[in-house]
Amino acid sequence: MNNTLEIRQRFTNRMVVFQVALFALLFVLFGRMVYLQWSQYEGLMLQAEQNRLNVVPVLPTRGTIRDRFGVGLAVNHISYRLSLIPERVDDLDDTLKRLNRYMHWSSTELSRMHKRIRRSRQDRPVLLDDKLTWQQVAPLSARLHHFSGVDVQAGTHRFYPYKALTSHLIGYLSLARDEDLSKGFLRNEHVGRNGLERIFEQRLHGQVGSQQEEVDAVGRRVAVLSQEPPTMGEDINLSINIRLQQAAAKAMGKRAGAVVAMDVRTGEVLALLSTPGVDTNQFTLGLEQEEWLSWLRDKRHPLLNRTVQAAYPPGSTWKMISSFAGLRHQIKLAHGHTQCKGYVELADRNMRCWKRTGHGKVDLHDALQHSCDVYFYELGDALGMPALSEEAKLWGFGEVTNIDLLSESRGHLARPLQRLRNGRQRTWVRGETMITAIGQGQTTVTPLQMARFAAAIANGGDVLRPHLEAGQIPEVLRHVDVKPDDLRRVQEGMYAVVNEAGGTAYTHLRRSPWVVAGKTGTAQVIGMSQDDDEKDQVPELDRHKDHAWFMGYAPYDHPKIAFAIIVEHGGHGGSAAGPVVLSMINELARQEKTL
């Protein structure tokens, strides 16, 4: 009996303890519920909304770049992009491995993705692949519910229809780098890296939009709740005539060099060609390291924009500078004549003319027409280096043109006094001044500077700022004060180069549909002796052959276009560069008939 009472008492005690514990637990739970529902309601509600809702940036469509007739030079093609948000991926390696079953990435591409993900914010979409077709993403899109944090979106990618033809002009895009993030760009955006894509980046880029998405527990999008659409970038129309550029490229063939053509009245650049070029689509479609290294190792330097970044000895095209300087300073020879017997004696050496038998009696007109070196040796000797350098500065040499392109070279002009290696200065010796007067020696110029010089001769002395955007107001940087009669004499000499028998470009341009005035030039690549037969030898290796120049304008009576062409290791300017001019003028004449 006592045992029964004792057992019942123990059971009762245990029930009391259990009931007390139960009520205490219920009290704690109730208190916690009150705390969460009343005290922490606003904070928890916001946190719940943030877990349910996701704000995703929407990239804008980049503005296009077109030529003066509306032909697309940098356009957008519809494509798809694959991205993921790292913090919503449970196992990154496994996810990429499973994605690769559909995307077939290389080990190099996978390595790039891992590096990109490590360097990106974990709560923002990271671009894995883009420029994808629907055929590529369709199998994956149907199975996205198996991939948390992964998304496929429709968009556009950049495409350059003319590839190498416009590579130095237009430039290219690449994914944003660390330094771009501080400027407001997103990691999965493309940014202009070179050419006009970089110069006009702010105008082309547009404004990023956003959309608010409802997502499930593993981050998959359930619905789009609201959207702030992005603003498309600005379309830009250039002054470039792409058909003219194509004509120049066809005439250049596989030769290395540069072609610049510009409007003599406005400064609009009509053609800006550097050869060889590269297919800049490779940058946006995924450039392999082997391809990049092959471009860097190429001895023809396809990444160099020769129109503005390369400076060459001007050769005989510089004889117009010497002519203007001689006329300005009233040098007797500029208004008289000399006897060219094939060389000029200077101390114990002979300064040879390109024509070993000599040109006979020559004045300024004859010297330009036949490109007589002896005449300009003597003219340069009478002028002196300071006068030659000052004249060149007046016409815009030795300074950048301020065109909208990167890394423009200013070329090089000889200083009034020569600086020696020990820091001392001295006057130039006569021989150095004489070879400078024919465009050899230390003087270097860019093809763009030379084209602007030709335009200034054609328009009466206005040194224009070259520009690449259509419709801009012409900007005259300076007007060269040259006497009308002096200008006419030089222009007539340039006319004779092309249109009078014996002119150095007569054979190649006399049948042009427009009357051309110009000047050929041959710029030495390696030094040749002035005294022996080596002067007449043709180097065996192409890389030792002289560069070939032609600069000028057309039509002669009412100039419209000025141009400068250089063909590296092309030899003679008339035969190497002349056909390029003819091809461009034929194209312009055809266009004029159809307008």
C-alpha positions as CSV (number, residue, x, y, z in Angstrom):
1,M,0.0,0.0,0.0
2,N,2.8,2.4,0.9
3,N,4.6,1.5,-2.3
4,T,1.5,2.4,-4.3
5,L,1.2,5.8,-2.6
6,E,4.8,6.5,-3.0
7,I,4.7,5.7,-6.7
8,R,1.6,7.9,-7.2
9,Q,3.3,10.8,-5.3
10,R,6.4,10.6,-7.6
11,F,4.2,10.6,-10.7
12,T,2.3,13.6,-9.4
13,N,5.5,15.5,-8.7
14,R,6.9,14.7,-12.1
15,M,3.6,16.0,-13.7
16,V,3.9,19.2,-11.8
17,V,7.5,19.7,-12.9
18,F,6.5,18.8,-16.5
19,Q,3.6,21.3,-16.4
20,V,5.7,24.0,-14.9
21,A,8.4,23.4,-17.6
22,L,5.7,23.3,-20.3
23,F,4.2,26.6,-19.2
24,A,7.6,28.2,-18.9
25,L,8.5,27.1,-22.4
26,L,5.2,28.3,-23.7
27,F,5.8,31.6,-21.9
28,V,9.2,31.9,-23.5
29,L,7.8,31.1,-26.9
30,F,5.0,33.6,-26.4
31,G,7.4,36.2,-25.2
32,R,9.7,35.6,-28.2
33,M,6.7,35.8,-30.5
34,V,5.6,39.1,-29.0
35,Y,9.2,40.4,-29.3
36,L,9.5,39.4,-33.0
37,Q,6.0,40.5,-33.9
38,W,5.9,43.8,-32.2
39,S,9.4,45.0,-31.3
40,Q,11.3,43.6,-34.4
41,Y,8.5,43.7,-36.9
42,E,9.8,46.4,-39.2
43,G,13.4,45.1,-39.4
44,L,12.4,41.5,-40.0
45,M,9.8,42.5,-42.5
46,L,12.5,44.4,-44.5
47,Q,14.8,41.5,-44.2
48,A,12.2,39.1,-45.5
49,E,11.4,41.3,-48.4
50,Q,15.1,41.5,-49.3
51,N,15.4,37.8,-49.2
52,R,12.3,37.4,-51.5
53,L,13.2,40.3,-53.8
54,N,16.3,40.9,-55.8
55,V,17.3,44.1,-57.6
56,V,19.3,43.2,-60.8
57,P,21.1,45.8,-63.0
58,V,20.0,45.8,-66.6
59,L,22.7,46.8,-69.0
60,P,22.0,49.4,-71.7
61,T,22.4,48.8,-75.4
62,R,25.5,50.5,-76.7
63,G,25.2,53.3,-79.3
64,T,26.3,52.5,-82.8
65,I,29.1,54.1,-84.8
66,R,28.3,54.8,-88.5
67,D,30.0,56.5,-91.4
68,R,28.9,59.7,-93.1
69,F,26.3,57.8,-95.2
70,G,24.9,55.8,-92.3
71,V,26.8,52.6,-92.9
72,G,27.4,50.7,-89.6
73,L,31.1,50.5,-88.5
74,A,30.4,49.3,-85.0
75,V,26.9,47.7,-84.5
76,N,25.1,45.5,-82.1
77,H,24.0,41.9,-82.8
78,I,21.3,40.2,-80.7
79,S,22.8,37.5,-78.5
80,Y,22.4,35.8,-75.1
81,R,24.6,36.0,-72.0
82,L,25.1,33.6,-69.2
83,S,25.7,34.8,-65.6
84,L,25.6,33.7,-62.0
85,I,25.4,35.3,-58.6
86,P,28.1,33.6,-56.5
87,E,26.4,33.9,-53.1
88,R,23.4,32.0,-54.4
89,V,25.5,29.0,-55.7
90,D,26.1,26.3,-53.1
91,D,29.0,24.5,-54.9
92,L,30.7,26.7,-57.5
93,D,33.0,24.0,-58.9
94,D,30.2,21.6,-59.3
95,T,27.9,24.2,-60.9
96,L,30.5,25.2,-63.4
97,K,31.2,21.5,-64.2
98,R,27.5,20.8,-64.8
99,L,27.2,24.0,-66.9
100,N,30.1,22.9,-69.0
101,R,28.2,19.9,-70.2
102,Y,26.0,22.3,-72.2
103,M,28.5,25.1,-72.9
104,H,31.7,23.1,-73.8
105,W,34.2,25.6,-72.4
106,S,37.9,25.1,-72.6
107,S,40.1,24.8,-69.5
108,T,41.4,28.4,-70.3
109,E,37.9,29.8,-70.3
110,L,37.0,28.0,-67.1
111,S,40.2,29.4,-65.4
112,R,39.2,32.9,-66.5
113,M,35.7,32.5,-65.0
114,H,37.1,31.4,-61.7
115,K,39.4,34.4,-61.6
116,R,36.5,36.7,-62.6
117,I,34.3,35.3,-59.9
118,R,37.0,35.7,-57.2
119,R,37.5,39.3,-58.1
120,S,33.8,40.2,-58.2
121,R,31.2,41.1,-55.6
122,Q,29.4,38.0,-54.5
123,D,26.0,39.5,-54.5
124,R,26.2,40.8,-58.1
125,P,25.8,38.9,-61.4
126,V,29.1,37.7,-62.8
127,L,29.3,37.2,-66.6
128,L,30.3,33.7,-67.5
129,D,29.8,33.8,-71.3
130,D,28.2,36.0,-73.8
131,K,27.7,36.4,-77.6
132,L,25.7,33.2,-77.4
133,T,23.1,32.1,-79.9
134,W,19.8,30.7,-79.0
135,Q,20.9,27.2,-80.2
136,Q,23.7,27.4,-77.7
137,V,21.6,28.4,-74.7
138,A,18.3,26.6,-75.4
139,P,19.2,23.2,-73.9
140,L,20.5,25.0,-70.7
141,S,17.5,27.4,-70.5
142,A,15.1,24.4,-70.3
143,R,17.1,23.2,-67.2
144,L,17.8,26.4,-65.3
145,H,15.6,25.2,-62.4
146,H,18.5,22.8,-61.6
147,F,21.0,25.7,-61.3
148,S,20.5,28.0,-58.4
149,G,21.9,31.5,-59.0
150,V,22.4,31.0,-62.7
151,D,20.5,33.0,-65.3
152,V,20.3,33.4,-69.1
153,Q,19.4,36.8,-70.5
154,A,18.9,38.2,-73.9
155,G,21.1,41.2,-74.9
156,T,23.4,42.4,-77.6
157,H,27.1,42.2,-78.4
158,R,29.4,44.5,-80.4
159,F,30.3,43.6,-83.9
160,Y,32.7,45.3,-86.4
161,P,31.6,44.5,-90.0
162,Y,34.7,45.8,-91.6
163,K,37.1,44.1,-89.2
164,A,40.8,45.1,-89.9
165,L,39.7,47.9,-92.3
166,T,38.6,50.0,-89.3
167,S,40.4,48.4,-86.4
168,H,42.7,51.3,-85.6
169,L,40.0,53.9,-86.1
170,I,37.1,52.3,-84.2
171,G,39.0,50.4,-81.6
172,Y,37.5,47.6,-79.5
173,L,35.8,46.7,-76.2
174,S,36.7,44.5,-73.3
175,L,35.2,43.5,-69.9
176,A,35.5,46.1,-67.2
177,R,38.7,45.9,-65.1
178,D,39.4,46.8,-61.5
179,E,40.1,50.4,-62.3
180,D,36.8,50.7,-64.2
181,L,34.8,49.7,-61.2
182,S,35.8,52.9,-59.4
183,K,34.4,54.9,-62.3
184,G,31.0,53.3,-61.9
185,F,31.2,50.5,-64.4
186,L,29.9,47.0,-63.5
187,R,32.1,43.9,-63.6
188,N,30.0,42.4,-66.5
189,E,30.0,45.5,-68.6
190,H,32.1,46.1,-71.7
191,V,34.2,49.2,-71.8
192,G,35.9,51.0,-74.8
193,R,39.7,50.3,-74.8
194,N,41.0,51.9,-77.9
195,G,40.1,54.2,-80.8
196,L,36.7,55.9,-80.9
197,E,35.1,53.3,-78.7
198,R,37.3,54.7,-75.9
199,I,37.2,58.4,-76.9
200,F,33.3,58.4,-77.1
201,E,32.8,55.9,-74.2
202,Q,30.6,58.2,-72.2
203,R,28.3,59.0,-75.1
204,L,28.1,55.4,-76.4
205,H,27.7,53.7,-73.1
206,G,24.2,54.7,-72.1
207,Q,22.6,54.5,-68.6
208,V,22.3,51.2,-66.6
209,G,18.7,50.3,-65.7
210,S,17.4,47.9,-63.0
211,Q,14.6,45.4,-62.4
212,Q,13.1,44.1,-59.2
213,E,12.7,40.3,-59.2
214,E,10.9,37.9,-56.9
215,V,13.1,34.9,-56.2
216,D,12.6,31.6,-54.5
217,A,14.6,30.1,-51.6
218,V,17.5,29.1,-53.8
219,G,17.6,32.4,-55.8
220,R,15.7,31.4,-58.9
221,R,13.7,34.1,-60.5
222,V,10.0,33.6,-60.1
223,A,8.7,36.9,-61.5
224,V,9.7,40.4,-62.5
225,L,7.9,42.9,-60.2
226,S,9.1,46.2,-61.6
227,Q,11.6,47.6,-64.0
228,E,13.5,50.8,-64.7
229,P,14.6,50.5,-68.3
230,P,18.1,51.3,-69.3
231,T,18.9,54.3,-71.6
232,M,20.5,53.4,-74.9
233,G,23.8,55.0,-75.7
234,E,24.1,57.7,-78.3
235,D,24.6,56.8,-82.0
236,I,27.5,58.6,-83.5
237,N,27.9,59.5,-87.2
238,L,31.5,59.9,-88.4
239,S,32.9,61.9,-91.3
240,I,34.5,58.7,-92.7
241,N,33.5,57.5,-96.1
242,I,33.9,53.8,-95.7
243,R,33.7,53.1,-99.5
244,L,36.6,55.5,-100.0
245,Q,38.5,53.6,-97.3
246,Q,37.8,50.3,-98.9
247,A,39.1,51.7,-102.2
248,A,42.3,52.7,-100.5
249,A,42.7,49.4,-98.7
250,K,42.2,47.5,-102.0
251,A,45.0,49.5,-103.7
252,M,47.3,49.1,-100.7
253,G,46.9,45.3,-100.8
254,K,49.1,43.5,-98.2
255,R,51.6,46.3,-98.0
256,A,52.2,48.1,-94.7
257,G,51.5,51.8,-94.6
258,A,48.9,54.5,-94.0
259,V,46.3,56.5,-95.9
260,V,44.7,59.7,-94.8
261,A,42.2,61.8,-96.7
262,M,40.4,64.9,-95.5
263,D,38.1,67.7,-96.7
264,V,40.3,70.7,-97.4
265,R,37.5,73.1,-96.3
266,T,36.2,71.6,-93.1
267,G,38.9,69.3,-91.8
268,E,36.6,66.3,-91.9
269,V,38.6,63.1,-92.2
270,L,37.2,61.0,-95.0
271,A,39.6,58.1,-94.8
272,L,41.9,57.0,-92.0
273,L,43.6,53.7,-92.9
274,S,46.5,51.9,-91.2
275,T,47.7,48.6,-92.7
276,P,48.0,45.9,-91.7
277,G,45.2,45.8,-89.1
278,V,43.6,43.2,-86.9
279,D,40.1,41.8,-86.6
280,T,38.9,43.6,-83.4
281,N,35.9,41.2,-83.2
282,Q,38.4,38.8,-81.6
283,F,38.6,41.1,-78.5
284,T,34.8,40.9,-77.9
285,L,34.4,37.3,-79.0
286,G,37.2,36.0,-76.8
287,L,40.8,36.6,-77.8
288,E,43.1,33.6,-77.3
289,Q,46.5,34.3,-75.8
290,E,48.2,32.7,-78.8
291,E,46.5,35.1,-81.2
292,W,47.5,38.1,-79.0
293,L,51.1,37.0,-78.9
294,S,51.2,36.5,-82.6
295,W,50.1,40.2,-83.1
296,L,52.7,41.4,-80.7
297,R,55.5,39.4,-82.4
298,D,54.4,40.3,-86.0
299,K,57.3,42.4,-87.5
300,R,54.7,44.5,-89.4
301,H,53.2,45.7,-86.1
302,P,49.5,45.4,-86.9
303,L,48.5,47.0,-83.6
304,L,50.2,50.3,-84.5
305,N,48.0,53.0,-85.8
306,R,50.4,54.4,-88.5
307,T,48.2,57.3,-89.4
308,V,48.9,59.1,-86.1
309,Q,51.3,57.1,-84.0
310,A,54.1,56.5,-86.5
311,A,56.4,59.3,-87.6
312,Y,58.4,58.9,-90.8
313,P,61.1,61.0,-92.6
314,P,59.0,63.1,-95.1
315,G,61.4,62.6,-98.0
316,S,60.8,64.9,-101.0
317,T,57.3,66.0,-99.8
318,W,59.3,68.3,-97.5
319,K,60.5,70.3,-100.5
320,M,57.3,72.3,-100.3
321,I,58.3,73.5,-96.8
322,S,61.7,74.4,-98.2
323,S,60.0,76.2,-101.1
324,F,57.7,78.3,-98.8
325,A,60.7,79.1,-96.5
326,G,62.8,80.3,-99.5
327,L,60.0,82.4,-100.9
328,R,59.2,83.9,-97.4
329,H,62.8,84.9,-96.8
330,Q,63.4,86.2,-100.3
331,I,66.2,83.8,-100.9
332,K,67.7,84.7,-104.3
333,L,67.6,81.0,-105.5
334,A,63.8,80.8,-104.8
335,H,63.3,83.4,-107.5
336,G,66.1,82.3,-109.7
337,H,67.7,79.1,-111.0
338,T,70.8,76.8,-110.5
339,Q,72.6,74.2,-112.6
340,C,72.1,70.6,-111.4
341,K,75.0,68.5,-112.6
342,G,74.0,65.5,-110.4
343,Y,75.7,66.6,-107.2
344,V,76.8,69.6,-105.1
345,E,80.4,69.8,-103.8
346,L,80.6,70.2,-100.0
347,A,84.1,70.3,-98.6
348,D,85.6,66.9,-99.3
349,R,82.4,65.1,-100.3
350,N,79.7,65.3,-102.9
351,M,76.0,65.7,-102.0
352,R,74.3,63.7,-104.8
353,C,71.0,64.3,-106.6
354,W,68.8,61.2,-107.1
355,K,69.4,61.7,-110.9
356,R,73.1,61.0,-111.3
357,T,73.3,62.7,-114.7
358,G,71.7,65.9,-113.3
359,H,68.6,67.9,-114.3
360,G,70.5,70.8,-115.9
361,K,69.2,74.3,-115.4
362,V,66.3,74.3,-112.9
363,D,64.2,76.9,-111.1
364,L,61.6,76.3,-108.3
365,H,59.0,75.0,-110.7
366,D,61.3,72.6,-112.3
367,A,62.8,71.5,-109.0
368,L,59.4,70.6,-107.7
369,Q,58.3,68.9,-110.9
370,H,61.4,66.7,-111.2
371,S,62.2,66.6,-107.4
372,C,65.7,67.9,-108.0
373,D,67.8,67.4,-104.8
374,V,70.6,69.7,-105.9
375,Y,68.3,72.7,-106.1
376,F,67.0,72.1,-102.6
377,Y,70.4,71.4,-101.2
378,E,71.4,74.9,-102.2
379,L,68.2,76.4,-101.1
380,G,68.4,74.8,-97.6
381,D,72.1,75.9,-97.3
382,A,71.0,79.5,-98.0
383,L,68.2,79.3,-95.5
384,G,69.7,77.6,-92.5
385,M,68.1,75.2,-90.1
386,P,66.2,77.8,-87.9
387,A,64.3,79.1,-91.0
388,L,63.4,75.6,-92.1
389,S,62.2,74.6,-88.6
390,E,60.1,77.8,-88.2
391,E,58.4,77.4,-91.5
392,A,57.5,73.8,-90.7
393,K,56.0,74.9,-87.4
394,L,53.8,77.4,-89.2
395,W,52.2,74.6,-91.2
396,G,51.5,72.5,-88.2
397,F,54.5,70.2,-88.0
398,G,56.2,69.3,-84.7
399,E,52.8,69.4,-82.8
400,V,49.8,67.1,-82.4
401,T,46.8,67.8,-84.6
402,N,44.4,67.2,-81.7
403,I,42.4,64.7,-83.6
404,D,40.1,62.5,-81.5
405,L,42.5,59.5,-81.3
406,L,44.9,58.3,-78.6
407,S,48.7,58.5,-78.4
408,E,49.1,60.9,-81.3
409,S,52.8,61.5,-82.2
410,R,54.0,65.1,-82.8
411,G,56.8,64.0,-85.0
412,H,60.2,65.6,-84.7
413,L,61.6,68.9,-86.0
414,A,65.3,69.9,-85.7
415,R,65.9,72.6,-83.1
416,P,67.5,75.9,-84.1
417,L,70.6,74.7,-82.3
418,Q,71.8,71.1,-82.3
419,R,72.1,69.5,-78.9
420,L,75.1,67.3,-78.5
421,R,75.3,64.2,-76.3
422,N,77.4,66.1,-73.7
423,G,74.6,68.6,-73.3
424,R,76.3,71.4,-75.2
425,Q,74.7,73.1,-78.2
426,R,76.1,74.2,-81.6
427,T,74.8,75.4,-84.9
428,W,74.0,72.8,-87.4
429,V,76.6,71.9,-90.0
430,R,75.9,72.7,-93.6
431,G,75.5,69.1,-94.7
432,E,72.8,68.4,-92.0
433,T,70.8,71.4,-93.1
434,M,71.1,70.5,-96.7
435,I,69.7,66.9,-96.2
436,T,67.0,68.3,-94.0
437,A,65.8,70.5,-96.9
438,I,65.1,67.4,-98.9
439,G,63.2,65.6,-96.1
440,Q,66.0,63.4,-94.8
441,G,67.9,63.5,-91.5
442,Q,66.2,63.9,-88.2
443,T,62.9,65.3,-89.3
444,T,59.8,63.0,-88.9
445,V,56.1,63.6,-89.6
446,T,52.9,61.6,-89.3
447,P,50.7,60.9,-92.3
448,L,47.9,62.9,-90.7
449,Q,50.2,65.9,-90.4
450,M,51.2,65.6,-94.0
451,A,47.5,65.4,-95.2
452,R,46.7,68.5,-93.1
453,F,49.7,70.3,-94.8
454,A,48.3,69.4,-98.2
455,A,44.9,70.7,-97.2
456,A,46.4,74.0,-96.0
457,I,48.2,74.4,-99.4
458,A,44.9,73.7,-101.2
459,N,42.7,76.1,-99.1
460,G,45.1,79.0,-99.0
461,G,46.9,78.6,-95.7
462,D,44.3,77.5,-93.2
463,V,45.7,74.9,-90.8
464,L,42.6,73.0,-89.8
465,R,42.0,70.7,-86.8
466,P,41.1,67.3,-88.3
467,H,38.0,65.8,-86.9
468,L,36.2,62.5,-87.2
469,E,32.6,63.3,-86.3
470,A,30.3,64.5,-89.0
471,G,28.7,67.9,-88.8
472,Q,31.2,69.6,-86.6
473,I,32.0,73.3,-87.1
474,P,35.4,73.7,-89.0
475,E,38.1,74.8,-86.6
476,V,41.0,76.8,-88.1
477,L,43.9,76.5,-85.7
478,R,46.0,79.2,-87.5
479,H,46.2,80.9,-90.9
480,V,49.6,80.8,-92.5
481,D,50.4,84.2,-93.9
482,V,51.7,83.3,-97.3
483,K,51.8,85.7,-100.3
484,P,49.2,84.7,-103.0
485,D,52.0,84.6,-105.6
486,D,54.2,82.4,-103.5
487,L,51.3,80.0,-102.9
488,R,50.5,79.9,-106.6
489,R,54.1,79.1,-107.5
490,V,54.2,76.1,-105.1
491,Q,50.7,74.9,-106.3
492,E,51.8,75.1,-109.9
493,G,54.9,73.1,-109.1
494,M,52.7,70.4,-107.5
495,Y,50.4,70.5,-110.6
496,A,53.5,69.9,-112.8
497,V,54.5,66.8,-110.7
498,V,51.3,65.1,-111.9
499,N,50.3,66.7,-115.1
500,E,53.4,67.7,-117.0
501,A,55.7,65.3,-118.8
502,G,58.7,64.4,-116.6
503,G,56.8,65.0,-113.4
504,T,57.5,62.3,-110.9
505,A,53.8,61.2,-110.7
506,Y,53.0,61.9,-114.4
507,T,52.9,58.3,-115.5
508,H,50.6,57.1,-112.7
509,L,48.1,59.9,-112.2
510,R,47.8,61.9,-115.5
511,R,44.6,60.0,-116.4
512,S,42.9,60.7,-113.1
513,P,39.2,61.8,-113.5
514,W,40.1,64.7,-111.3
515,V,43.1,66.9,-111.9
516,V,45.6,66.2,-109.1
517,A,48.3,68.4,-107.6
518,G,50.8,66.6,-105.4
519,K,54.3,65.7,-104.5
520,T,56.1,62.3,-104.4
521,G,58.6,61.4,-101.8
522,T,61.1,58.7,-101.1
523,A,62.3,58.4,-97.5
524,Q,65.5,56.5,-96.8
525,V,65.3,53.7,-94.3
526,I,69.0,53.0,-94.1
527,G,71.8,55.5,-94.7
528,M,73.4,55.5,-98.1
529,S,76.8,56.9,-99.1
530,Q,76.8,60.1,-101.0
531,D,80.1,59.4,-102.7
532,D,80.1,55.9,-104.2
533,D,78.0,53.6,-106.2
534,E,76.0,52.5,-103.2
535,K,73.8,55.5,-103.7
536,D,72.3,53.8,-106.8
537,Q,72.0,50.3,-105.3
538,V,68.6,48.8,-104.5
539,P,68.7,47.1,-101.1
540,E,68.1,43.4,-101.4
541,L,65.8,43.1,-98.4
542,D,62.4,44.7,-98.5
543,R,62.8,46.1,-95.0
544,H,65.8,48.1,-96.3
545,K,63.8,49.6,-99.2
546,D,62.9,53.2,-99.0
547,H,59.4,54.3,-97.8
548,A,57.2,55.8,-100.6
549,W,55.2,59.0,-100.1
550,F,52.6,60.8,-102.0
551,M,50.7,63.9,-100.8
552,G,48.5,66.4,-102.6
553,Y,44.9,67.5,-103.3
554,A,42.2,67.4,-106.0
555,P,40.6,68.8,-108.0
556,Y,43.3,71.3,-108.7
557,D,41.0,74.2,-109.7
558,H,38.5,73.8,-106.9
559,P,40.0,71.6,-104.2
560,K,37.8,69.2,-102.2
561,I,40.0,66.5,-100.8
562,A,43.6,66.4,-99.6
563,F,45.5,63.2,-99.0
564,A,48.7,61.6,-97.8
565,I,49.8,58.1,-98.4
566,I,52.9,56.3,-97.2
567,V,53.8,52.8,-98.3
568,E,56.5,51.3,-96.1
569,H,59.5,50.0,-98.1
570,G,57.5,50.8,-101.2
571,G,60.4,52.4,-103.1
572,H,59.3,55.3,-105.3
573,G,56.3,57.4,-104.3
574,G,54.8,57.8,-107.8
575,S,54.7,54.1,-108.5
576,A,53.9,52.8,-105.0
577,A,51.6,55.4,-103.6
578,G,50.3,57.0,-106.8
579,P,47.9,54.1,-107.6
580,V,46.3,54.4,-104.1
581,V,45.5,58.0,-104.9
582,L,44.0,57.1,-108.3
583,S,41.9,54.4,-106.7
584,M,40.4,56.9,-104.2
585,I,39.7,59.6,-106.8
586,N,38.0,57.0,-109.0
587,E,35.8,56.0,-106.1
588,L,35.0,59.7,-105.3
589,A,34.2,60.4,-108.9
590,R,31.8,57.4,-109.0
591,Q,30.1,58.6,-105.9
592,E,29.7,62.1,-107.2
593,K,27.9,60.8,-110.3
594,T,25.4,58.8,-108.2
595,L,24.6,61.6,-105.8
